[in-house]
Amino acid sequence: MRAGAYSFFSAVHAPEMGPALGEARVCRLRNGQMKTGQKQGGTGRPARRGLGKLAVWLEDDSPGRLRPLILAVVLTLSAIGLVEVASASSVESVAAGNNPYDLPLKQAMWTVAGVVIMLVLARMSLRRIRWLGWPLLIASLFALVLVFTPLGMSVNGNRNWLSVGGFTAQPSEFAKLALIVWAAGILDRKQALLGQWKHAVIPLAPAGGLIMLIVALGHDLGTTMIIMMILAATMFYGGVRMKVFSVAGMICAVVALVLAATSGNRMGRISSWLGMGSPEDAEGMGYQAQHGAYALASGSWFGVGLGQSRQKWNWIPEAHNDFIFSILGEELGLAGSLLVLGLFAILAIAVFKTIARTTDTFSRIVACSVITWILGQAVINIAMVSGLLPVIGVPLPFISYGGSAMVSSLAGIGVILAVTRPEGSVPERVRPRSKARLDRAQDTAEKQVREHAYQP
């Protein structure tokens, strides 16, 4: 043992180096700074200087760096949403004789509640998140059914709201997250059986189909399509065979077309979007979309100024909801629009890079499905406002006014932070006696190193 140790240290400390240089080498070995093939900086890559350090930071996919980035992006988007809600809703509130700060204060209240829920969920263990699947699904189904009781209410023709004690909520928003957590647990347990189509479809298709049916009965086609996308995402990330996945996708597409064709209002919006409507469409079905395009066009490069939108003066109905991106584009211009798009892109990249480090199937399905839901809904909303899609009525996550959408989106981010938390992130406390014993052992080892370093 002693001979082996002597040969190792002799190889490191050559005779011609001298005692002083040998001690310097020992110190660098202790600090992990020797170029002996070890990596530095905790990222598995050599240390760099200047812009190289920025490159290393951008390439680093460790949860310790990306999780705070996810939180910072979400809070920034929520802050932008509060400012734009205050700007877009003030004129209509004054015209209706209401307090112009009423809606921004309500949105701020729900944002704070959502942040608290997000942080609570982020501290939950993976086992508890998995356990929440069934309770969340059952509660969501129960709330969706209550919409058709006297507790339910209609908003703009959609009966998807509950009103209890002066508070309103949209159960379909919370059903999105419930479906993801529940489906992830089912797919995780069935990994060995997903090669058989019946195990890949049951019970996912019946449960998801029931949620979509209840939402569709409330005449909310936009939310129904988002739930379709969520169900498809969970199946894809869960490892369902592409054959089954493709068949399910075609069925969902046919159902969406049938729902659109059976509604005169939806067909009118599609016809107006395709340019097949009558000349009066500018004052009818295409009114909102056309003035949304006017708002984006008048924003130019840097916008007309925060709070200076002209289209919010009752030209765009309820501009603080689904069409808030048009007001944002008018006030902040192309620069502000690209900022929001960039924040959503950073959020998606950070989540996917973080979840790429885990081997847990449940965590992968949950995190990827939640970010697909949020990012997909954002893309659909922005495409709708910019005229790339017909008006289907889905809010812009973290930006549009709506307490249910804000709380459910922040809760989804909380679940992502929970399932991507690295194992052992909270180190165990070292007992004083054990620490003293480790210190004595380290001192003994250093003494032996010095003795070998001084030998000729």
Residue pairs with C-beta under 8 A, 6 or more apart in sequence:
5 448
5 452
6 452
6 455
9 449
9 452
9 453
10 452
10 455
12 25
12 29
13 21
13 22
13 25
13 26
13 452
13 453
15 456
17 25
19 453
19 454
22 450
22 453
22 454
23 450
23 453
25 34
25 453
26 446
26 449
26 450
26 453
28 34
30 446
32 38
32 40
33 40
39 45
39 46
40 46
40 47
41 47
41 56
42 62
43 56
43 59
43 60
43 62
45 56
45 59
47 53
47 56
48 55
48 56
57 65
60 66
61 353
61 354
61 356
61 357
62 357
62 422
63 354
63 357
63 420
63 421
63 422
63 425
64 422
66 350
66 353
66 354
67 354
67 417
67 420
67 421
69 346
69 350
70 347
70 350
70 351
70 354
70 413
70 416
70 417
71 413
71 417
73 343
73 346
73 347
73 350
74 118
74 347
74 398
74 410
74 413
75 115
76 343
77 340
77 343
77 344
77 347
77 397
77 398
77 399
78 111
78 114
78 115
78 398
78 406
78 410
80 328
80 340
80 398
80 399
81 107
81 111
81 324
81 396
81 398
81 399
81 400
81 406
82 104
82 107
82 108
82 111
83 306
84 320
84 324
84 327
84 328
84 331
84 399
85 103
85 104
85 107
85 320
85 324
85 400
85 401
86 101
86 103
86 104
87 306
87 307
87 309
87 312
87 327
87 331
88 309
88 312
88 319
88 320
88 324
88 327
88 401
89 100
89 103
89 104
89 319
89 320
89 401
90 100
90 101
90 307
90 312
91 312
91 313
91 314
92 312
92 314
92 318
92 319
92 320
93 99
93 100
93 102
93 103
94 100
95 314
103 320
103 401
106 403
107 401
107 402
107 403
107 406
109 403
110 402
110 403
110 406
110 407
111 406
111 410
113 403
113 407
114 406
114 407
114 409
114 410
114 411
115 410
117 407
117 410
117 411
117 414
118 410
118 411
118 413
118 414
118 417
119 414
120 414
121 129
121 411
121 414
121 415
121 417
121 418
122 414
122 417
122 418
122 421
123 418
124 418
125 418
126 360
126 362
126 363
126 418
126 419
129 181
129 366
129 415
129 418
129 419
130 181
130 184
130 185
130 188
130 362
132 181
133 178
133 181
133 182
133 183
133 184
133 185
133 186
134 182
134 185
136 174
136 177
136 178
136 181
136 182
137 178
137 179
137 181
137 182
137 207
139 178
140 171
140 174
140 175
140 178
140 179
140 211
141 175
141 210
141 211
141 214
143 162
143 169
143 171
143 174
143 175
144 171
144 172
144 175
144 211
144 214
144 215
145 214
146 152
146 162
146 171
147 159
147 160
147 161
147 162
147 171
147 214
147 218
148 159
148 217
148 218
151 162
151 163
151 164
152 159
152 161
152 162
152 163
153 159
153 161
153 162
153 163
153 168
154 161
155 161
157 219
157 265
158 218
158 219
158 220
158 393
159 217
159 218
159 219
160 170
160 171
160 172
160 215
160 218
160 220
160 223
161 168
161 169
161 170
162 168
162 169
162 170
162 171
168 403
169 403
169 404
170 402
170 404
170 405
171 404
172 211
172 215
172 218
172 220
172 223
172 227
173 223
173 402
173 404
173 405
173 407
173 408
174 404
174 407
174 408
174 411
175 211
175 215
175 227
176 226
176 227
176 230
176 373
176 408
176 412
177 370
177 408
177 411
177 412
177 415
179 207
179 208
179 211
179 227
179 230
179 231
179 234
180 230
180 234
180 365
180 366
180 369
180 370
180 373
180 412
180 415
181 366
181 415
182 207
183 204
183 207
183 208
183 231
183 234
183 235
183 238
183 365
183 369
184 234
184 238
184 362
184 365
184 366
184 369
185 362
186 203
186 204
187 194
187 204
187 234
187 235
187 238
187 239
187 240
187 361
187 365
188 238
188 361
188 362
188 365
190 199
190 200
191 239
191 361
193 199
194 200
194 238
194 239
194 240
194 241
195 241
197 241
197 243
197 244
200 235
200 240
200 241
200 244
201 244
201 248
204 231
204 234
204 235
205 231
205 248
208 227
208 231
211 227
212 224
212 227
212 228
212 231
212 255
215 223
215 224
215 227
216 224
216 259
219 263
220 393
221 256
221 259
221 260
221 263
221 266
221 392
221 393
222 380
222 392
222 393
222 394
223 394
224 256
224 259
225 256
225 380
225 392
225 394
226 373
226 376
226 377
226 380
226 394
228 252
228 255
228 256
229 372
229 373
229 376
230 369
230 372
230 373
231 248
231 252
232 245
232 248
232 249
232 252
233 368
233 369
233 372
233 373
233 376
234 365
234 369
235 244
235 245
235 248
236 245
237 364
237 365
237 368
237 369
237 372
238 361
238 365
239 361
259 266
260 266
260 267
260 270
261 267
265 285
268 277
268 284
268 285
269 285
269 286
269 390
269 391
269 392
270 390
271 277
271 281
271 285
272 281
272 284
272 285
272 286
272 289
272 390
273 286
273 289
273 387
273 389
273 390
273 391
277 284
277 285
277 286
278 284
281 287
282 290
287 317
288 316
288 317
288 323
288 391
289 384
289 385
289 387
289 390
289 391
291 311
291 315
291 316
291 326
292 311
292 316
292 323
292 326
292 385
292 387
293 326
293 386
293 387
294 311
294 315
295 309
295 310
295 311
295 315
295 316
295 326
295 327
295 329
295 330
296 326
296 329
296 330
296 337
296 385
296 386
298 304
298 310
298 311
298 330
299 329
299 330
299 331
299 332
299 333
299 334
299 336
299 337
300 333
300 334
301 333
301 334
301 335
302 332
302 333
302 334
302 335
302 336
303 329
303 330
303 331
303 332
303 333
303 335
303 336
304 310
304 330
304 331
304 333
305 331
306 331
306 332
307 331
308 331
309 319
309 327
309 330
309 331
310 330
311 319
311 326
311 327
311 330
312 319
312 327
316 323
316 326
316 327
319 326
319 327
320 327
320 400
320 401
321 395
321 400
321 401
321 402
322 381
322 384
322 385
322 391
322 393
322 394
322 395
322 396
322 400
323 385
324 396
324 399
324 400
324 401
325 337
325 340
325 381
325 382
325 385
325 396
325 399
326 385
328 336
328 337
328 340
328 399
329 336
329 337
329 385
332 339
340 399
341 382
344 374
344 375
344 378
347 371
347 374
347 375
348 371
348 375
351 367
351 368
351 370
351 371
351 416
351 420
352 368
352 371
354 367
354 420
355 363
355 364
355 367
355 368
355 416
355 419
355 420
357 422
358 364
358 419
358 420
360 419
362 419
363 419
363 420
366 415
366 416
366 419
367 415
367 416
367 419
367 420
370 412
370 413
370 415
370 416
371 416
373 412
374 397
374 409
374 412
374 413
377 394
377 395
377 396
377 397
378 396
378 397
380 389
380 392
380 394
381 394
381 395
381 396
381 400
382 396
383 389
384 390
384 391
384 392
384 394
395 401
395 402
395 405
397 405
397 409
398 406
398 409
398 410
430 438
